Amino acid sequence: MVLLPDAGASPIAPAFADGGEPKVLGLGLARRTVMAAGRAGFSRIYLLARDRAAPAGITAISNWSTLTDALAQQPGPLIIAHAAILTEPDWLARLTETQTEPARWAAMPHKIILLAASAAADALAVLDTDKGAYDLTAAQERLKRHFGAPLAIPAAIDPLVVTTPADVDDAEWRLLRGLVKDTDGFMARNVERPISVRIARRLASTGITPNQVTLLSVGIGLCGALFFLSAHWLWQTIGALLFLAHSILDGCDGELARLRFQESRFGGIIDYWGDNVVHIVVFACIAIGWSLSIGASWPLLLGVAAALGNLGSAGFVYWRTMHTKKEGGPLFTSVATMPGETLARMLDAASRRDFIYLVLFLALFGKSNWFLVLAAAGAPIFFLLLVFLAAREHFQTA
């Protein structure tokens, strides 16, 4: 990938000097380009800087001929992009799959040029002639005269060029909207996610780490669990609201990690198990509070059933789908290794945290114990269905 400015670009756009580069959610455009391109599989990024220093992770080149030897040693398609483009792994990956034949090149005006591997060397020679083309518009014009009209880059690939402060705001919201997951439950998508992305936006430019957000989320959830020791509706409602706050913050850690390219296996593990520990402690506190309020011990058996069902399911899912996972991306994505099946989709839906709103509703009437009855039956059934699904997947792939 080669970065270069466009003709007439605002000084903020291609300026990589200290203080001149716009930051999007705590990361400068150059740093975000390096991280996103690396995530998409790009190994080499250049800035046609002429007399300007390149930022860390990007190699500065003074002319197009500098790339000739590099491409000869490692041939491949060449992407030329606006220096202030907002790079995202998804559209970068799709761009590499774009067909450039028969024109041998494709373009999106003022944003991207894509050269086929067979045309790259020829194109570099064209771009280097007559003092060279040092902006994107001039490069496109020269290639058009040499190769003819380019193929259009698919409309689904629509990167944003950040040239003004208003563009920074647009870029941030674009990245934040991309955090919404297809697997989010209805309430998570429509209530929690709009709140959590705003929190993540504020945190992105601070020194707070995703793992710190995870620990804060777990702490809030555990504090909320203690309020369920009371049978009074007010204390139970406070506990349910803290439980909901835990759930919202539990989304922020992953959002912050994705925005900063700070995903890690360790972070995924503490997020997954911290969430399950909170659930188990909530079940236990509801059971203890119910037992104390009626002076009987049998509610404790319901708490044990709910807690063991939750623990068994969490451990089983971790063992089957997560403990050997090494590729990038979220550590937990599904309860099954074949998530497309009907039963797997049903279990995935049941594992979402929309049940928290039922807890909140029941807490308003001091009836959180009703939820414990449902959990005491549902958690063990969920575990047995996981075992059944795993056995079926095993026989299908044997």
Helices and strands as residue ranges (DSSP letters): E 2-4, E 23-24, E 27-28, H 29-39, E 46-48, E 59-61, H 66-73, E 78-82, H 89-96, E 105-108, E 112-115, H 117-128, H 136-147, E 151-152, H 165-177, H 186-187, I 188-192, H 193-204, H 210-226, G 227-229, H 233-260, H 265-294, H 298-317, I 318-322, H 342-351, H 355-363, H 368-397
